[in-house]
Amino acid sequence: MTIEQKRDGQSLTMAVKGRIDTLTAPELKTQIEGALDGVMDLVLDFAEVDYISSAGLRTLMTAQNWMDARGGSMVIRNASGNIVGIFKVTGLDSFLALE
């Protein structure tokens, strides 16, 4: 998994590429947490994410909680049909903003 970050004022976009699984989810969590200082709008671009495990889902829930606590927003963009299907099956589509 690789993550490219682009900051614009209080907005941060993280383009995630590859698999988000038990091995890579901790790195995603660390990178999100380390980049949130002053961020009110977090965008996770999932255009190149081909798999997400329960560990990845937990990381997304944690990130959403962090953004909620600071009064900010988090959006997941460009997720494939398979990834969106996982969000729907787990009920996370009602917890996470998807575009």
C-alpha positions as CSV (number, residue, x, y, z in Angstrom):
1,M,0.0,0.0,0.0
2,T,1.2,3.5,-0.8
3,I,-0.4,6.8,0.3
4,E,0.1,10.2,-1.4
5,Q,-0.9,13.2,0.6
6,K,-2.0,16.6,-0.7
7,R,-2.8,19.4,1.7
8,D,-4.7,22.6,0.8
9,G,-5.3,24.8,3.8
10,Q,-7.6,22.8,6.2
11,S,-8.3,20.1,3.6
12,L,-6.2,17.0,3.2
13,T,-6.5,14.4,0.4
14,M,-4.9,11.1,0.8
15,A,-4.7,8.9,-2.3
16,V,-4.5,5.3,-1.1
17,K,-3.2,2.6,-3.5
18,G,-3.2,-1.1,-3.0
19,R,-4.6,-3.4,-0.3
20,I,-5.8,-2.2,3.1
21,D,-5.4,-5.3,5.3
22,T,-4.0,-6.5,8.6
23,L,-0.5,-5.6,7.6
24,T,-1.2,-2.2,6.0
25,A,-4.1,-0.8,8.1
26,P,-1.8,0.3,11.0
27,E,0.3,2.3,8.6
28,L,-2.8,4.0,7.2
29,K,-4.0,4.8,10.7
30,T,-0.5,6.2,11.6
31,Q,-0.4,8.4,8.5
32,I,-3.9,9.7,9.0
33,E,-3.3,10.5,12.7
34,G,0.0,12.1,12.0
35,A,-1.4,14.4,9.3
36,L,-4.5,15.7,11.0
37,D,-3.1,18.8,12.7
38,G,-5.2,21.7,11.5
39,V,-7.2,19.5,9.1
40,M,-11.0,19.9,9.1
41,D,-11.8,18.1,5.8
42,L,-10.3,14.7,5.1
43,V,-10.7,13.1,1.7
44,L,-9.6,9.5,1.2
45,D,-9.3,8.7,-2.5
46,F,-9.9,5.0,-2.9
47,A,-9.6,4.9,-6.8
48,E,-6.7,2.4,-6.5
49,V,-7.8,0.4,-3.5
50,D,-8.6,-3.1,-4.5
51,Y,-9.2,-4.7,-1.1
52,I,-10.1,-3.8,2.4
53,S,-10.2,-6.1,5.4
54,S,-11.9,-5.7,8.8
55,A,-8.7,-4.1,10.0
56,G,-9.0,-1.5,7.3
57,L,-12.7,-0.9,8.2
58,R,-11.7,-0.3,11.8
59,T,-9.1,2.2,10.7
60,L,-11.8,4.1,8.7
61,M,-14.1,4.1,11.7
62,T,-11.4,5.4,13.9
63,A,-10.5,8.2,11.4
64,Q,-14.2,9.1,11.2
65,N,-14.4,9.3,15.0
66,W,-11.3,11.6,15.0
67,M,-12.9,13.9,12.4
68,D,-16.2,13.9,14.2
69,A,-14.5,14.9,17.5
70,R,-12.9,17.9,15.9
71,G,-16.1,19.0,14.1
72,G,-14.6,18.1,10.7
73,S,-15.6,15.9,7.9
74,M,-14.3,12.8,6.2
75,V,-15.2,11.6,2.7
76,I,-14.2,8.4,0.8
77,R,-14.1,9.1,-2.9
78,N,-13.8,6.9,-6.0
79,A,-14.3,3.5,-4.2
80,S,-14.8,0.6,-6.6
81,G,-18.1,-1.3,-6.6
82,N,-16.5,-4.1,-4.6
83,I,-15.3,-1.8,-1.9
84,V,-18.7,0.0,-1.8
85,G,-20.3,-3.4,-1.5
86,I,-18.3,-4.2,1.6
87,F,-19.3,-0.9,3.1
88,K,-23.0,-1.7,2.4
89,V,-22.8,-5.3,3.7
90,T,-21.2,-4.1,7.0
91,G,-23.5,-1.2,7.3
92,L,-20.7,1.3,7.2
93,D,-22.3,3.1,4.3
94,S,-24.5,4.8,6.8
95,F,-21.5,5.8,9.0
96,L,-19.1,6.9,6.3
97,A,-19.6,9.5,3.6
98,L,-19.1,8.0,0.1
99,E,-18.7,9.9,-3.1
